[in-house]
Amino acid sequence: MNPVQIGDLAIGSGTLLLIAGPCVIEGEEHALGLARAIRQIAARVGMPYVFKASYDKANRTSVRSFRGPGLDDGLRVLRRIREEVGVPILTDIHEPSQAEPVAAVAEVLQIPAFLCRQTDLITAAAATGRVVNIKKGQFMAPSDMRHVLCKATATGNHQIIITERGVSFGYNNLVVDMRAFPIMRTFGHPVVYDVTHSLQLPGAGDGVTSGQAEFIEPMASAGVAAGVDGVFMEVHERPEDARSDAQNALRLDLLEPLLERLLRIHAIARERADRVQP
């Protein structure tokens, strides 16, 4: 495993990384407040933390859905969070032209799952030299991600992370195959589990995505036990009021006990991995 450096943090070096924040930037002060709160929780439990939020949700179910503040205002908010809260930033891009301006603010450029085979998008992100987090498409087998990785590393950038977020299973449903984690780790890049997005029920609401937040704890626990290098979760102080992915976000006051549980599981998983290595 080749660790990936995110600012002063490393993923793939044996520690468990937290990537968390609201699905979309709902407002400047709201995003700033959540970033501070999550950072404090991560510090208390001793977990490295990267803030995530989208400036534009370009793949919402309905044209009526809230998309976010847009590129310019969104990057201004993310820059303020990075400077005032002191945490690395992860955000997604949807077009090659967004790579350079986003790379000026965010330490990690994310390729959305639906776009993970878009060659021009991947190479534009990787060419910035920033860390690139590529979400595995809901339509792809874990082994097929090696071709996606080759597109990114062909630019000379090997600071790549792979994220699992579930596989389409019939209509309006996703499942997570726990075999995906060890399969994708054989590629030599850190693997993250996007817990909350994998609990979506895509399009199952009336023009919105439904979700099953009640399964966050068991699914996160299973993923960490399977050996992931990080967990990705959407967190909101009042998920019922969230403007995106309300039904699968983790409530803020449940984050700390969940992280404590995940760190205990991670320690056991690491101990076992160390014993079985030749």
Buried (B, 14 or more C-beta within 10 A) or exposed (E): BEBBEBBEBBBBBEBBBBBBBBBBBBEBEBBBBBBBBBBEBBEEBEBBBBBBBBBBBBBBBEEEBBBBBEBEEBBBBBBBBBEEBEBBBBBBBBBBEBBBBBBEBBBBBBBBBBBBBBEEBBBBBBBBEBBBBBBBBBEBEBEEBBEBBEBBBEBEBBBBBBBBBBBBEEEBBBEBBBEBBEBBBEBBBBBBBBBBBBBBBBBBBEEBBBBBBEBBBEBBBBBBBBBBBBBBBBBBBEBEEBBBBBBBBBBBEBBBEBBBBBBEBBEEBBEEEEEEEE
